[in-house]
Amino acid sequence: MDITEKIELHDCPICGGAGILEEEDMGYYVACLDCGSYTGTVGYKDESGKLTAAEKSAMLWNTGKVINSAPGE
């Protein structure tokens, strides 16, 4: 089973759009498909840390700790 299928993501805290968990350069982040808001990347050092990094990234998203590039943000 893919890690992204194990992680539950809430709707975007900014616009209510769908979020997607992405893997990039030994780390995970969540981004909104509609407005582009995103979390910081949570890194991992080896394969055993992948799930933990994905879960931490999802936790940031689900608690509203996101970056938005809208004016005034």
VENZI-V751662 format. One record per helix or strand. SS is the DSSP state (h for helix, s for strand). FROM is the first residue (numbers start at 1). LEN is the number of residues. Records with the same first field share a line. If there is no record, write none. Layout:
SS=FROM-LEN + FROM-LEN
This chain:
h=3-4 + 47-16
s=19-5 + 27-6 + 38-1 + 42-2 + 67-1
